[in-house]
Amino acid sequence: MRLTRLLYAAGAAMFLAVNGSPVQAQKFPDRPVRLVAPYAPGGGVDILARLIAQKYGELWGTQMIVENKPGASGLVGARYVATSEPNGYTLVLIPNSMTMSAATQKDQSFDLRKDLAPVGMIAASSLVLVINSSVPAKSFPELLSYAKANPGRLNYGSAGPGSSSHLAGELLNMMAGIKTVHVPYKGSGANIPAVLGGETEMTYVSSGSIEGFTKDERLRVLATLGPTRDPSLPNVPTIKESGLPGYEVAIWYSLFAPAKTPPGIIAQLNRELKQILDAPGMKEDLAKRGFIASWSTPEALDKVVATELVQWKNLADRIGLKDMN
């Protein structure tokens, strides 16, 4: 019996040495992967998700399918992924507006750091301030003058309470001493059509979202909100250089998986993400859509999330934004 066990063990060891362990031998993915975009179609998240999904699919030879699940400033889609099986087949692409909404989130049943596992940062983008051309302002200083003379007259659209566009608007109200009225939507994809149609007078959206609209005479791009000018809009000044020093709102987009997803799958996804972003022409392809490639390790992304959760909570407390959802 002892000899039989030894022979069996030796045979098993030889099999694993040649073929690898059963886990190692299993190919990931061996079926389509779902990538949830937790905002409405047409916004920056949706645009980037479809591009990244295409590139992963080409790399794998297996589809990555984008599924839009908007609602509650991204919380609906993020929670859906968080409660999915942690096997790598359901992922979510979220912007740092999720760290912003966490600062004003009434529903504390979702914890970004505990319920999702960071895979890696994908890209950064500038938010831009756009207005309907009916507003009598052709520059950011003129907009401030008009807003101060007409408190409450201007409405601004956002991707939802606690979103980056919402906090950008409230931060501007506070720092510039103006009063514009918040109009929340289910995702940034509705913001540009609302401004074009005159439903709102202004909004803050990612520069990638205005691709194709910059020549529309009903729309004016007045300023970018980041620390420097957007490469895709080199002639558009920042708000800081337009007369409001200290004002800055930047945005990033990252890939997450459900918590407890195996580290090996996370590592593979991150490694392949870097391969995608480093591919010839990819940085230029992203730039055309208003994004700057910005890869990170899962560990680095986790540190960024932790820092921003504190930063935006402090801001929300300071300007009185609480229990918005």
C-alpha positions as CSV (number, residue, x, y, z in Angstrom):
1,M,0.0,0.0,0.0
2,R,2.8,2.4,0.9
3,L,4.6,1.6,-2.4
4,T,1.3,2.2,-4.3
5,R,0.9,5.6,-2.6
6,L,4.5,6.6,-3.4
7,L,4.1,5.6,-7.1
8,Y,0.8,7.6,-7.2
9,A,2.5,10.6,-5.7
10,A,5.4,10.4,-8.1
11,G,3.1,10.1,-11.1
12,A,1.1,13.1,-9.9
13,A,4.2,15.2,-9.4
14,M,5.4,14.2,-12.9
15,F,2.0,15.2,-14.4
16,L,2.1,18.6,-12.7
17,A,5.7,19.2,-13.7
18,V,4.8,18.7,-17.3
19,N,1.3,20.1,-17.5
20,G,1.3,22.6,-14.6
21,S,-1.3,22.7,-11.8
22,P,-5.0,22.4,-12.7
23,V,-5.4,26.1,-11.8
24,Q,-2.4,27.2,-13.8
25,A,-3.5,25.2,-16.8
26,Q,-6.9,26.9,-16.9
27,K,-6.9,29.8,-19.3
28,F,-8.4,33.1,-18.3
29,P,-10.6,34.2,-19.8
30,D,-12.2,31.2,-21.5
31,R,-15.5,33.0,-22.1
32,P,-16.7,36.6,-22.6
33,V,-16.0,39.1,-19.8
34,R,-18.4,41.8,-18.8
35,L,-17.2,45.3,-18.2
36,V,-19.8,47.5,-16.4
37,A,-19.9,51.2,-17.2
38,P,-21.9,52.5,-14.2
39,Y,-23.0,55.6,-16.1
40,A,-25.3,56.3,-19.1
41,P,-24.0,55.8,-22.7
42,G,-22.2,58.7,-24.3
43,G,-20.2,60.0,-21.3
44,G,-16.4,59.7,-20.7
45,V,-16.7,56.5,-18.8
46,D,-18.7,54.8,-21.6
47,I,-16.3,56.1,-24.3
48,L,-13.3,54.8,-22.5
49,A,-14.9,51.5,-21.5
50,R,-15.7,50.6,-25.1
51,L,-12.2,51.4,-26.2
52,I,-10.6,49.4,-23.4
53,A,-13.0,46.5,-23.9
54,Q,-12.2,46.3,-27.6
55,K,-8.4,46.2,-26.9
56,Y,-8.8,43.5,-24.2
57,G,-10.9,41.5,-26.6
58,E,-8.3,41.7,-29.4
59,L,-5.6,40.6,-26.9
60,W,-7.6,37.6,-25.6
61,G,-9.5,36.6,-28.7
62,T,-12.5,36.6,-26.4
63,Q,-15.0,39.4,-26.1
64,M,-15.2,41.9,-23.3
65,I,-18.8,43.2,-23.4
66,V,-19.6,46.7,-22.1
67,E,-22.8,46.9,-20.1
68,N,-24.2,50.2,-18.9
69,K,-25.8,50.3,-15.5
70,P,-26.3,53.9,-14.5
71,G,-27.8,55.3,-11.4
72,A,-26.9,56.9,-8.0
73,S,-23.7,58.6,-9.3
74,G,-22.3,55.2,-10.3
75,L,-23.3,53.3,-7.2
76,V,-25.8,51.0,-8.9
77,G,-23.2,49.6,-11.3
78,A,-20.4,49.5,-8.7
79,R,-22.6,47.6,-6.2
80,Y,-23.7,45.2,-9.0
81,V,-20.0,44.3,-9.7
82,A,-19.2,44.2,-6.0
83,T,-21.8,41.5,-5.4
84,S,-20.8,39.5,-8.5
85,E,-18.8,36.3,-8.3
86,P,-15.1,37.3,-7.8
87,N,-13.7,35.3,-10.7
88,G,-12.6,38.1,-13.0
89,Y,-15.5,37.8,-15.4
90,T,-17.3,40.9,-14.2
91,L,-15.4,44.1,-13.9
92,V,-16.2,47.8,-13.6
93,L,-14.6,51.0,-14.9
94,I,-15.1,53.9,-12.6
95,P,-13.9,57.5,-12.4
96,N,-12.7,59.1,-9.2
97,S,-16.1,60.7,-9.0
98,M,-16.9,57.5,-7.0
99,T,-14.5,58.8,-4.3
100,M,-16.3,62.1,-4.5
101,S,-19.8,60.6,-4.2
102,A,-18.6,58.6,-1.2
103,A,-18.0,61.9,0.6
104,T,-21.7,62.8,0.3
105,Q,-23.3,59.3,0.2
106,K,-26.2,58.7,2.5
107,D,-26.2,55.0,1.7
108,Q,-23.1,53.6,3.5
109,S,-23.8,50.0,2.5
110,F,-21.1,50.2,-0.2
111,D,-17.5,50.7,0.6
112,L,-15.2,51.3,-2.4
113,R,-12.1,50.0,-0.8
114,K,-13.7,47.0,1.0
115,D,-16.1,45.9,-1.7
116,L,-14.0,46.3,-4.9
117,A,-10.4,45.2,-5.7
118,P,-8.3,47.7,-7.6
119,V,-6.9,46.4,-10.9
120,G,-5.2,49.5,-12.2
121,M,-5.6,53.1,-13.4
122,I,-6.3,53.5,-17.1
123,A,-6.3,57.2,-17.9
124,A,-6.7,60.7,-16.7
125,S,-8.8,63.5,-18.2
126,S,-9.7,67.1,-17.7
127,L,-13.1,68.3,-16.9
128,V,-14.2,71.2,-19.0
129,L,-16.8,74.0,-18.4
130,V,-19.2,74.4,-21.2
131,I,-22.2,76.7,-21.6
132,N,-25.1,77.2,-23.9
133,S,-24.3,80.0,-26.4
134,S,-27.4,81.9,-25.3
135,V,-25.5,82.8,-22.1
136,P,-24.0,86.2,-22.6
137,A,-20.4,85.2,-21.8
138,K,-17.6,84.4,-24.1
139,S,-14.9,83.8,-21.5
140,F,-14.8,82.5,-17.9
141,P,-14.4,86.0,-16.4
142,E,-17.5,87.1,-18.3
143,L,-19.4,84.1,-17.0
144,L,-18.5,85.0,-13.4
145,S,-19.6,88.6,-13.9
146,Y,-22.9,87.4,-15.3
147,A,-23.5,84.9,-12.5
148,K,-22.7,87.5,-9.9
149,A,-25.2,89.9,-11.4
150,N,-27.9,87.2,-11.8
151,P,-27.7,84.9,-8.7
152,G,-29.7,81.6,-9.2
153,R,-30.3,82.4,-12.9
154,L,-27.8,79.8,-14.2
155,N,-28.5,76.0,-13.9
156,Y,-25.7,73.5,-14.2
157,G,-26.1,69.8,-15.0
158,S,-24.2,67.0,-13.3
159,A,-23.9,63.2,-13.6
160,G,-25.7,63.0,-10.3
161,P,-25.5,64.1,-6.6
162,G,-21.9,63.8,-5.3
163,S,-20.4,63.3,-8.8
164,S,-17.3,65.2,-10.0
165,S,-19.5,67.5,-12.0
166,H,-21.6,68.2,-9.0
167,L,-18.7,68.9,-6.7
168,A,-17.0,71.0,-9.4
169,G,-20.1,73.2,-9.6
170,E,-20.4,73.6,-5.8
171,L,-16.7,74.3,-5.4
172,L,-17.0,77.0,-8.0
173,N,-20.0,78.5,-6.2
174,M,-18.1,78.6,-3.0
175,M,-14.7,79.9,-4.3
176,A,-16.1,82.4,-6.8
177,G,-19.0,83.7,-4.6
178,I,-21.7,82.9,-7.1
179,K,-24.9,81.0,-7.0
180,T,-25.7,78.5,-9.8
181,V,-28.4,75.8,-9.4
182,H,-27.6,72.1,-9.5
183,V,-29.6,69.9,-11.9
184,P,-28.7,66.2,-11.5
185,Y,-28.9,63.6,-14.3
186,K,-28.3,59.9,-14.4
187,G,-24.8,60.0,-15.9
188,S,-22.7,62.6,-17.8
189,G,-24.1,61.4,-21.1
190,A,-27.2,63.6,-20.6
191,N,-25.3,66.7,-19.7
192,I,-24.2,67.8,-23.2
193,P,-27.7,67.3,-24.8
194,A,-29.2,69.2,-21.9
195,V,-26.9,72.2,-22.5
196,L,-27.4,72.0,-26.3
197,G,-31.2,72.0,-25.9
198,G,-31.2,74.8,-23.4
199,E,-32.5,72.6,-20.5
200,T,-29.5,73.8,-18.5
201,E,-27.2,76.7,-19.2
202,M,-23.9,75.0,-18.3
203,T,-22.2,71.8,-17.2
204,Y,-18.8,70.2,-16.3
205,V,-17.9,67.2,-18.3
206,S,-14.8,65.3,-19.4
207,S,-13.1,66.7,-22.4
208,G,-13.6,63.3,-24.1
209,S,-17.4,63.8,-23.9
210,I,-17.4,66.9,-26.1
211,E,-15.7,65.2,-29.0
212,G,-17.9,66.0,-32.0
213,F,-19.6,68.9,-30.3
214,T,-16.9,71.5,-30.3
215,K,-18.0,73.0,-33.6
216,D,-21.6,73.2,-32.6
217,E,-22.5,76.9,-32.4
218,R,-24.9,76.2,-29.5
219,L,-22.1,75.2,-27.3
220,R,-19.1,77.2,-25.8
221,V,-16.1,75.7,-24.1
222,L,-14.9,78.3,-21.6
223,A,-12.3,76.6,-19.5
224,T,-10.7,73.4,-18.3
225,L,-10.7,72.5,-14.6
226,G,-7.4,70.6,-14.3
227,P,-3.9,71.8,-13.2
228,T,-2.8,72.4,-16.8
229,R,-4.4,72.8,-20.2
230,D,-5.9,69.8,-21.8
231,P,-3.7,68.5,-24.7
232,S,-6.9,68.0,-26.8
233,L,-8.0,71.6,-26.2
234,P,-4.7,73.6,-26.2
235,N,-6.4,76.9,-26.8
236,V,-8.8,76.6,-23.8
237,P,-7.4,78.2,-20.6
238,T,-7.7,76.6,-17.2
239,I,-10.0,78.2,-14.6
240,K,-6.9,78.9,-12.5
241,E,-5.3,81.0,-15.2
242,S,-8.6,82.6,-16.0
243,G,-8.7,84.4,-12.7
244,L,-9.6,81.9,-10.0
245,P,-6.3,80.6,-8.4
246,G,-6.6,77.5,-6.3
247,Y,-9.5,76.1,-8.2
248,E,-8.8,72.6,-9.6
249,V,-10.8,69.4,-10.3
250,A,-9.1,66.6,-12.2
251,I,-10.5,63.2,-13.0
252,W,-9.1,59.7,-13.5
253,Y,-10.6,56.4,-14.7
254,S,-9.7,53.0,-13.3
255,L,-10.5,49.3,-13.5
256,F,-11.8,47.4,-10.5
257,A,-12.9,43.8,-9.8
258,P,-15.1,42.4,-7.0
259,A,-13.2,42.0,-3.7
260,K,-11.7,38.6,-3.2
261,T,-10.9,38.2,-6.9
262,P,-7.8,35.9,-7.0
263,P,-4.6,37.9,-7.0
264,G,-3.4,35.9,-10.0
265,I,-6.3,37.2,-12.1
266,I,-5.8,40.8,-10.8
267,A,-2.1,40.6,-11.7
268,Q,-2.9,39.3,-15.2
269,L,-5.5,42.0,-15.9
270,N,-3.1,44.7,-14.7
271,R,-0.2,43.3,-16.8
272,E,-2.5,43.2,-19.9
273,L,-3.8,46.7,-19.2
274,K,-0.2,48.0,-19.3
275,Q,0.4,46.1,-22.5
276,I,-2.7,47.7,-24.0
277,L,-1.8,51.2,-22.9
278,D,1.8,50.8,-24.1
279,A,0.8,49.5,-27.6
280,P,1.8,51.7,-30.5
281,G,-0.8,54.4,-31.2
282,M,-2.8,53.8,-28.1
283,K,-1.7,57.0,-26.3
284,E,-2.6,59.0,-29.5
285,D,-5.9,57.1,-29.7
286,L,-6.8,58.1,-26.1
287,A,-5.7,61.7,-26.7
288,K,-8.1,62.1,-29.6
289,R,-10.9,61.2,-27.1
290,G,-9.6,63.6,-24.5
291,F,-7.8,61.1,-22.3
292,I,-4.2,60.8,-21.1
293,A,-2.9,57.2,-20.6
294,S,-2.1,56.8,-16.9
295,W,-1.4,53.2,-15.9
296,S,-0.7,52.2,-12.3
297,T,-0.3,49.1,-10.2
298,P,-3.2,47.9,-8.0
299,E,-1.3,48.9,-4.9
300,A,-0.7,52.5,-6.2
301,L,-4.3,52.8,-7.2
302,D,-5.5,51.7,-3.7
303,K,-3.3,54.5,-2.2
304,V,-4.8,57.1,-4.5
305,V,-8.3,56.0,-3.6
306,A,-7.6,56.1,0.1
307,T,-6.2,59.6,-0.2
308,E,-9.0,61.0,-2.2
309,L,-11.7,59.5,0.0
310,V,-10.3,61.7,2.8
311,Q,-9.8,64.7,0.6
312,W,-13.3,64.8,-0.8
313,K,-14.9,64.1,2.5
314,N,-13.1,67.1,4.0
315,L,-14.3,69.3,1.1
316,A,-17.9,68.0,1.3
317,D,-17.9,68.8,5.0
318,R,-16.4,72.3,4.4
319,I,-19.0,73.3,1.8
320,G,-21.9,71.6,3.6
321,L,-22.6,68.7,1.1
322,K,-24.0,65.9,3.2
323,D,-26.5,63.0,2.6
324,M,-27.0,63.9,-1.0
325,N,-28.0,60.4,-2.2
